[in-house]
Amino acid sequence: MFNRFLLTALSAAAIAFAPAAAQAQGARGNQITIIVGSGPGGTMDTNARQIAQYLGRHLPGQPTVVVQNMPGGSGMHATNYIYEVAKPDAKTLYYGIWFPIAQILKLPELKAQYDKMGIIGAGADTRGIVVRRDVTPRIDKPADIVKVPNLVVGGTSLNGAQDMLNRMSLDLLGANYKMVSGYGNGAESFLALVRSEIDVLNNSYATIVRRSGPEIRAGKLMPGYYFCTMDDKGEIQRADFIKDTPCLIDLYKEIHGKLPSGDLFDTLNFYTNMVANMIYILATPPGVAPDQLQILRDAYAKAVAEPEFVDFYMKATGFGPELATLDDAKRIMGSVATVRPHEVATLRKYYDTGK
């Protein structure tokens, strides 16, 4: 399970470069290019440029690290380029969201296989639900969500990760809702929430706290729950930085008096692990030599431990950068090849009904 404050652990994990490794072909040279799967100015682009600012100084020869935007296809255009076109010399990297459902469901738009790419590092993004309290009947506590007969839930695309999390989680809880998708971005959907055009919005928990803070303090909005997972031992993996909002699994138990189970929960648990516990990836094309990949991993671990890197996120969001451990990132990325049949079937149902 990720920890928002992993920086000390990451710093300790970053080992000194051996002389032989310092001569690895991929880390040598004057420039490394990070291909970002989105346009300039957004969250992914901003994150990539922060990484680029610090990554080069921890690579042998201190190469220049530049960012190139390649938007389109929920990051798949850039991913396909990295997978099919970029040379495996560790000089061209991908940064952005990953779309694992495309590989699981064998969507033709994705030409890549994520589990064959070289994961360098990953960013997590604890997702949460924020709700209007002035619906009928009024929501006084998160469990009241299931008492409202006609919640209007805003989103971007019914078969996108955000809307699928919404639909699966609300179905799991037993809420009554209708989806209104097509909002272009988070700012647009948040404005719709403030205007009472929608009642429920899914966003990064840090964004909810930052953007909705005044309305939350005024009693107009309330964080409903955040997405968490259960491990193979039945232990709930809660976010250690969230203290005053229930985890979805805890909220289910409060409402229904037992822990969730069944095909829908298994699938939601699997999907949350993939798209919230690891939403952004920094990866190489397949075939990069292990020593080159290790140099990049070590440099990334040192880059995200830089005080200035941490300070940027503290000023922007009120929280430190949310990171996945390398072990978790490798495990999650590898899981696209081991998804169980009933999870594939449930994902297919939600994806297809969202077309």
Secondary structure as a PSIPRED ss2 file (coil, helix, strand):
# PSIPRED VFORMAT (PSIPRED V4.0)

   1 M C   1.000  0.000  0.000
   2 F C   1.000  0.000  0.000
   3 N E   0.000  0.000  1.000
   4 R C   1.000  0.000  0.000
   5 F C   1.000  0.000  0.000
   6 L C   1.000  0.000  0.000
   7 L H   0.000  1.000  0.000
   8 T H   0.000  1.000  0.000
   9 A H   0.000  1.000  0.000
  10 L H   0.000  1.000  0.000
  11 S H   0.000  1.000  0.000
  12 A H   0.000  1.000  0.000
  13 A H   0.000  1.000  0.000
  14 A C   1.000  0.000  0.000
  15 I C   1.000  0.000  0.000
  16 A C   1.000  0.000  0.000
  17 F C   1.000  0.000  0.000
  18 A C   1.000  0.000  0.000
  19 P H   0.000  1.000  0.000
  20 A H   0.000  1.000  0.000
  21 A H   0.000  1.000  0.000
  22 A H   0.000  1.000  0.000
  23 Q C   1.000  0.000  0.000
  24 A C   1.000  0.000  0.000
  25 Q H   0.000  1.000  0.000
  26 G H   0.000  1.000  0.000
  27 A H   0.000  1.000  0.000
  28 R C   1.000  0.000  0.000
  29 G C   1.000  0.000  0.000
  30 N C   1.000  0.000  0.000
  31 Q E   0.000  0.000  1.000
  32 I E   0.000  0.000  1.000
  33 T E   0.000  0.000  1.000
  34 I E   0.000  0.000  1.000
  35 I E   0.000  0.000  1.000
  36 V E   0.000  0.000  1.000
  37 G C   1.000  0.000  0.000
  38 S C   1.000  0.000  0.000
  39 G C   1.000  0.000  0.000
  40 P C   1.000  0.000  0.000
  41 G C   1.000  0.000  0.000
  42 G C   1.000  0.000  0.000
  43 T H   0.000  1.000  0.000
  44 M H   0.000  1.000  0.000
  45 D H   0.000  1.000  0.000
  46 T H   0.000  1.000  0.000
  47 N H   0.000  1.000  0.000
  48 A H   0.000  1.000  0.000
  49 R H   0.000  1.000  0.000
  50 Q H   0.000  1.000  0.000
  51 I H   0.000  1.000  0.000
  52 A H   0.000  1.000  0.000
  53 Q H   0.000  1.000  0.000
  54 Y H   0.000  1.000  0.000
  55 L H   0.000  1.000  0.000
  56 G H   0.000  1.000  0.000
  57 R H   0.000  1.000  0.000
  58 H H   0.000  1.000  0.000
  59 L C   1.000  0.000  0.000
  60 P C   1.000  0.000  0.000
  61 G C   1.000  0.000  0.000
  62 Q C   1.000  0.000  0.000
  63 P C   1.000  0.000  0.000
  64 T E   0.000  0.000  1.000
  65 V E   0.000  0.000  1.000
  66 V E   0.000  0.000  1.000
  67 V E   0.000  0.000  1.000
  68 Q E   0.000  0.000  1.000
  69 N E   0.000  0.000  1.000
  70 M C   1.000  0.000  0.000
  71 P C   1.000  0.000  0.000
  72 G C   1.000  0.000  0.000
  73 G H   0.000  1.000  0.000
  74 S H   0.000  1.000  0.000
  75 G H   0.000  1.000  0.000
  76 M H   0.000  1.000  0.000
  77 H H   0.000  1.000  0.000
  78 A H   0.000  1.000  0.000
  79 T H   0.000  1.000  0.000
  80 N H   0.000  1.000  0.000
  81 Y H   0.000  1.000  0.000
  82 I H   0.000  1.000  0.000
  83 Y H   0.000  1.000  0.000
  84 E H   0.000  1.000  0.000
  85 V C   1.000  0.000  0.000
  86 A C   1.000  0.000  0.000
  87 K C   1.000  0.000  0.000
  88 P C   1.000  0.000  0.000
  89 D C   1.000  0.000  0.000
  90 A C   1.000  0.000  0.000
  91 K C   1.000  0.000  0.000
  92 T E   0.000  0.000  1.000
  93 L E   0.000  0.000  1.000
  94 Y E   0.000  0.000  1.000
  95 Y E   0.000  0.000  1.000
  96 G E   0.000  0.000  1.000
  97 I E   0.000  0.000  1.000
  98 W C   1.000  0.000  0.000
  99 F C   1.000  0.000  0.000
 100 P H   0.000  1.000  0.000
 101 I H   0.000  1.000  0.000
 102 A H   0.000  1.000  0.000
 103 Q H   0.000  1.000  0.000
 104 I H   0.000  1.000  0.000
 105 L C   1.000  0.000  0.000
 106 K C   1.000  0.000  0.000
 107 L C   1.000  0.000  0.000
 108 P C   1.000  0.000  0.000
 109 E C   1.000  0.000  0.000
 110 L C   1.000  0.000  0.000
 111 K C   1.000  0.000  0.000
 112 A C   1.000  0.000  0.000
 113 Q C   1.000  0.000  0.000
 114 Y H   0.000  1.000  0.000
 115 D H   0.000  1.000  0.000
 116 K H   0.000  1.000  0.000
 117 M C   1.000  0.000  0.000
 118 G E   0.000  0.000  1.000
 119 I E   0.000  0.000  1.000
 120 I E   0.000  0.000  1.000
 121 G E   0.000  0.000  1.000
 122 A E   0.000  0.000  1.000
 123 G E   0.000  0.000  1.000
 124 A C   1.000  0.000  0.000
 125 D C   1.000  0.000  0.000
 126 T C   1.000  0.000  0.000
 127 R E   0.000  0.000  1.000
 128 G E   0.000  0.000  1.000
 129 I E   0.000  0.000  1.000
 130 V E   0.000  0.000  1.000
 131 V E   0.000  0.000  1.000
 132 R E   0.000  0.000  1.000
 133 R C   1.000  0.000  0.000
 134 D C   1.000  0.000  0.000
 135 V C   1.000  0.000  0.000
 136 T C   1.000  0.000  0.000
 137 P C   1.000  0.000  0.000
 138 R C   1.000  0.000  0.000
 139 I C   1.000  0.000  0.000
 140 D C   1.000  0.000  0.000
 141 K C   1.000  0.000  0.000
 142 P H   0.000  1.000  0.000
 143 A H   0.000  1.000  0.000
 144 D H   0.000  1.000  0.000
 145 I H   0.000  1.000  0.000
 146 V H   0.000  1.000  0.000
 147 K H   0.000  1.000  0.000
 148 V C   1.000  0.000  0.000
 149 P C   1.000  0.000  0.000
 150 N C   1.000  0.000  0.000
 151 L E   0.000  0.000  1.000
 152 V E   0.000  0.000  1.000
 153 V E   0.000  0.000  1.000
 154 G E   0.000  0.000  1.000
 155 G C   1.000  0.000  0.000
 156 T C   1.000  0.000  0.000
 157 S C   1.000  0.000  0.000
 158 L C   1.000  0.000  0.000
 159 N C   1.000  0.000  0.000
 160 G C   1.000  0.000  0.000
 161 A H   0.000  1.000  0.000
 162 Q H   0.000  1.000  0.000
 163 D H   0.000  1.000  0.000
 164 M H   0.000  1.000  0.000
 165 L H   0.000  1.000  0.000
 166 N H   0.000  1.000  0.000
 167 R H   0.000  1.000  0.000
 168 M H   0.000  1.000  0.000
 169 S H   0.000  1.000  0.000
 170 L H   0.000  1.000  0.000
 171 D H   0.000  1.000  0.000
 172 L H   0.000  1.000  0.000
 173 L H   0.000  1.000  0.000
 174 G C   1.000  0.000  0.000
 175 A C   1.000  0.000  0.000
 176 N C   1.000  0.000  0.000
 177 Y E   0.000  0.000  1.000
 178 K E   0.000  0.000  1.000
 179 M E   0.000  0.000  1.000
 180 V E   0.000  0.000  1.000
 181 S C   1.000  0.000  0.000
 182 G C   1.000  0.000  0.000
 183 Y C   1.000  0.000  0.000
 184 G C   1.000  0.000  0.000
 185 N C   1.000  0.000  0.000
 186 G H   0.000  1.000  0.000
 187 A H   0.000  1.000  0.000
 188 E H   0.000  1.000  0.000
 189 S H   0.000  1.000  0.000
 190 F H   0.000  1.000  0.000
 191 L H   0.000  1.000  0.000
 192 A H   0.000  1.000  0.000
 193 L H   0.000  1.000  0.000
 194 V H   0.000  1.000  0.000
 195 R C   1.000  0.000  0.000
 196 S C   1.000  0.000  0.000
 197 E C   1.000  0.000  0.000
 198 I C   1.000  0.000  0.000
 199 D C   1.000  0.000  0.000
 200 V E   0.000  0.000  1.000
 201 L E   0.000  0.000  1.000
 202 N E   0.000  0.000  1.000
 203 N E   0.000  0.000  1.000
 204 S E   0.000  0.000  1.000
 205 Y H   0.000  1.000  0.000
 206 A H   0.000  1.000  0.000
 207 T H   0.000  1.000  0.000
 208 I H   0.000  1.000  0.000
 209 V H   0.000  1.000  0.000
 210 R H   0.000  1.000  0.000
 211 R H   0.000  1.000  0.000
 212 S H   0.000  1.000  0.000
 213 G H   0.000  1.000  0.000
 214 P H   0.000  1.000  0.000
 215 E H   0.000  1.000  0.000
 216 I H   0.000  1.000  0.000
 217 R H   0.000  1.000  0.000
 218 A C   1.000  0.000  0.000
 219 G C   1.000  0.000  0.000
 220 K C   1.000  0.000  0.000
 221 L E   0.000  0.000  1.000
 222 M E   0.000  0.000  1.000
 223 P E   0.000  0.000  1.000
 224 G E   0.000  0.000  1.000
 225 Y E   0.000  0.000  1.000
 226 Y E   0.000  0.000  1.000
 227 F C   1.000  0.000  0.000
 228 C C   1.000  0.000  0.000
 229 T E   0.000  0.000  1.000
 230 M E   0.000  0.000  1.000
 231 D C   1.000  0.000  0.000
 232 D C   1.000  0.000  0.000
 233 K C   1.000  0.000  0.000
 234 G C   1.000  0.000  0.000
 235 E C   1.000  0.000  0.000
 236 I E   0.000  0.000  1.000
 237 Q E   0.000  0.000  1.000
 238 R C   1.000  0.000  0.000
 239 A C   1.000  0.000  0.000
 240 D C   1.000  0.000  0.000
 241 F C   1.000  0.000  0.000
 242 I C   1.000  0.000  0.000
 243 K C   1.000  0.000  0.000
 244 D C   1.000  0.000  0.000
 245 T C   1.000  0.000  0.000
 246 P C   1.000  0.000  0.000
 247 C E   0.000  0.000  1.000
 248 L H   0.000  1.000  0.000
 249 I H   0.000  1.000  0.000
 250 D H   0.000  1.000  0.000
 251 L H   0.000  1.000  0.000
 252 Y H   0.000  1.000  0.000
 253 K H   0.000  1.000  0.000
 254 E H   0.000  1.000  0.000
 255 I H   0.000  1.000  0.000
 256 H H   0.000  1.000  0.000
 257 G C   1.000  0.000  0.000
 258 K C   1.000  0.000  0.000
 259 L C   1.000  0.000  0.000
 260 P C   1.000  0.000  0.000
 261 S C   1.000  0.000  0.000
 262 G C   1.000  0.000  0.000
 263 D H   0.000  1.000  0.000
 264 L H   0.000  1.000  0.000
 265 F H   0.000  1.000  0.000
 266 D H   0.000  1.000  0.000
 267 T H   0.000  1.000  0.000
 268 L H   0.000  1.000  0.000
 269 N H   0.000  1.000  0.000
 270 F H   0.000  1.000  0.000
 271 Y H   0.000  1.000  0.000
 272 T H   0.000  1.000  0.000
 273 N H   0.000  1.000  0.000
 274 M H   0.000  1.000  0.000
 275 V H   0.000  1.000  0.000
 276 A C   1.000  0.000  0.000
 277 N C   1.000  0.000  0.000
 278 M C   1.000  0.000  0.000
 279 I C   1.000  0.000  0.000
 280 Y E   0.000  0.000  1.000
 281 I E   0.000  0.000  1.000
 282 L E   0.000  0.000  1.000
 283 A E   0.000  0.000  1.000
 284 T E   0.000  0.000  1.000
 285 P C   1.000  0.000  0.000
 286 P C   1.000  0.000  0.000
 287 G C   1.000  0.000  0.000
 288 V C   1.000  0.000  0.000
 289 A C   1.000  0.000  0.000
 290 P H   0.000  1.000  0.000
 291 D H   0.000  1.000  0.000
 292 Q H   0.000  1.000  0.000
 293 L H   0.000  1.000  0.000
 294 Q H   0.000  1.000  0.000
 295 I H   0.000  1.000  0.000
 296 L H   0.000  1.000  0.000
 297 R H   0.000  1.000  0.000
 298 D H   0.000  1.000  0.000
 299 A H   0.000  1.000  0.000
 300 Y H   0.000  1.000  0.000
 301 A H   0.000  1.000  0.000
 302 K H   0.000  1.000  0.000
 303 A H   0.000  1.000  0.000
 304 V C   1.000  0.000  0.000
 305 A C   1.000  0.000  0.000
 306 E C   1.000  0.000  0.000
 307 P H   0.000  1.000  0.000
 308 E H   0.000  1.000  0.000
 309 F H   0.000  1.000  0.000
 310 V H   0.000  1.000  0.000
 311 D H   0.000  1.000  0.000
 312 F H   0.000  1.000  0.000
 313 Y H   0.000  1.000  0.000
 314 M H   0.000  1.000  0.000
 315 K H   0.000  1.000  0.000
 316 A H   0.000  1.000  0.000
 317 T H   0.000  1.000  0.000
 318 G C   1.000  0.000  0.000
 319 F C   1.000  0.000  0.000
 320 G C   1.000  0.000  0.000
 321 P C   1.000  0.000  0.000
 322 E C   1.000  0.000  0.000
 323 L E   0.000  0.000  1.000
 324 A E   0.000  0.000  1.000
 325 T C   1.000  0.000  0.000
 326 L H   0.000  1.000  0.000
 327 D H   0.000  1.000  0.000
 328 D H   0.000  1.000  0.000
 329 A H   0.000  1.000  0.000
 330 K H   0.000  1.000  0.000
 331 R H   0.000  1.000  0.000
 332 I H   0.000  1.000  0.000
 333 M H   0.000  1.000  0.000
 334 G H   0.000  1.000  0.000
 335 S H   0.000  1.000  0.000
 336 V H   0.000  1.000  0.000
 337 A H   0.000  1.000  0.000
 338 T C   1.000  0.000  0.000
 339 V C   1.000  0.000  0.000
 340 R C   1.000  0.000  0.000
 341 P H   0.000  1.000  0.000
 342 H H   0.000  1.000  0.000
 343 E H   0.000  1.000  0.000
 344 V H   0.000  1.000  0.000
 345 A H   0.000  1.000  0.000
 346 T H   0.000  1.000  0.000
 347 L H   0.000  1.000  0.000
 348 R H   0.000  1.000  0.000
 349 K H   0.000  1.000  0.000
 350 Y H   0.000  1.000  0.000
 351 Y H   0.000  1.000  0.000
 352 D H   0.000  1.000  0.000
 353 T H   0.000  1.000  0.000
 354 G C   1.000  0.000  0.000
 355 K C   1.000  0.000  0.000
